[in-house]
């Protein structure tokens, strides 16, 4: 399974983005739990989940910065 592209994350709405972040964090928790109980069958899922979480959080931060710079420019006028 190929890793998802960041363009897919950029197409999500703010609500969908937040839901995806929560879901990935939950998935990482479950993977850590499986690892601790020695039931983890696919260790590469850690890499995929962490990569996806990083993408989603990057897009979220980009949007925050864009909104912040937009409001700062309005305040300067």
C-alpha positions in Angstrom: 0.0 0.0 0.0 1.6 3.3 -1.0 1.8 6.2 1.4 -0.9 8.8 0.9 0.0 12.0 -0.9 -0.2 15.4 0.9 -2.5 16.7 -1.9 -5.2 14.4 -0.6 -4.9 16.0 2.8 -5.1 19.5 1.3 -8.5 18.6 -0.3 -10.1 17.9 3.1 -12.2 20.4 4.9 -11.2 21.6 8.3 -13.7 19.3 10.0 -12.5 16.3 8.0 -8.9 17.2 8.7 -9.5 17.3 12.5 -11.4 14.0 12.4 -8.6 12.3 10.4 -6.0 13.6 13.0 -8.0 12.1 15.9 -8.5 8.8 14.0 -4.7 8.5 13.3 -3.8 9.3 16.9 -6.2 6.6 18.0 -4.7 4.2 15.5 -1.2 4.9 16.8 -2.3 4.3 20.3 -3.8 0.9 19.3 -0.6 0.0 17.4 1.5 0.8 20.5 -0.8 -1.3 22.6 -0.5 -4.2 20.2 3.3 -3.8 20.2 3.3 -3.9 24.0 1.2 -7.1 24.1 3.3 -8.6 21.3 0.3 -8.9 18.9 1.6 -6.5 16.3 1.6 -8.3 12.9 2.5 -5.4 10.6 5.2 -3.1 12.1 5.2 -1.0 8.9 1.8 0.4 9.9 3.7 2.6 12.5 5.5 4.3 9.7 2.4 4.8 7.6 0.4 6.2 10.5 3.1 8.6 11.7 3.7 9.8 8.1 0.0 10.4 7.6 -0.3 12.2 11.0 2.6 14.5 10.0 1.0 15.3 6.7 -2.3 16.1 8.3 -0.7 18.3 11.0 1.4 20.1 8.4 -1.8 21.0 6.4 -3.5 22.1 9.6 -0.5 24.3 10.5 -0.4 25.8 7.0 -4.0 26.8 7.3 -3.5 28.3 10.7 -0.6 30.4 9.4 -2.5 31.4 6.3 -5.5 32.5 8.5 -3.1 34.3 10.9 -1.3 36.2 8.2 -4.6 37.1 6.6 -6.0 38.6 9.8 -2.7 40.4 10.6 -2.8 42.1 7.2 -6.4 43.2 7.8 -5.4 44.6 11.2 -2.5 46.6 9.6 -4.9 48.3 7.2 
